[in-house]
Amino acid sequence: TIKTMQMVGATKSFIRKPFIWRSIKLGLIGSGLAVIGIIALAIYVDGLFPSLGIAKDYVSLGIVITGVLGIGILITWISTFFATQRFLNLKTDDLY
């Protein structure tokens, strides 16, 4: 589909957009699963060691969750950008 879009005159950023949006959605799904795992682990550890109060420290938990979501989206965006850039710079003969 990349070469088809190039043949009709689409710009590189226009071609890249659907791939990047798809990767952002996948990054959100992966990050969401990681957040669920982190919350479950925090609740489990809080049950074992209630004196630590891990599940009750909402500020730290919020920072970790925000960081996981942000890094998940950033990694997928960067990897998709460079992957599509590589394919956009290939000649048709090299691609097939």
C-alpha positions, -999 to +999 in steps of 0.1 A: +000+000+000+029+023+006+041+022-031+005+026-043+001+058-023+035+070-036+024+064-071-007+085-068+014+114-053+009+111-016+034+128+007+055+109+031+037+123+061+003+114+046+014+078+040+029+075+075-003+087+093-024+055+093+006+034+103+014+057+132-022+059+144-024+021+143+008+017+163-004+043+188-035+023+194-015-009+198+008+009+222-022+020+242-035-016+244-001-029+254+004-001+280-031-007+293-023-044+299+009-034+316-010-009+338-035-036+348-006-059+357+011-031+378-021-024+397-027-061+403+008-065+416+005-034+438-027-048+454-011-082+458+021-068+475-001-045+496-020-076+508+013-094+517+030-063+533+003-039+544+027-017+563+043-006+530+011+010+518+020+006+481-016+005+468-025+035+489+002+058+475-019+072+447+005+098+436+034+074+430+011+049+414-003+076+391+033+086+381+042+050+373+010+045+353+014+077+334+051+068+327+042+034+314+014+047+291+037+075+278+067+052+272+045+026+256+031+051+231+065+067+225+083+035+217+056+023+193+055+058+176+093+059+172+096+024+159+067+028+134+082+062+122+116+047+114+101+015+099+078+034+075+106+058+067+128+029+057+101+016+033+094+050+020+130+055+010+132+021-008+130+019-046+103-003-060+129-028-073+144-032-039+110-036-022+098-065-044 
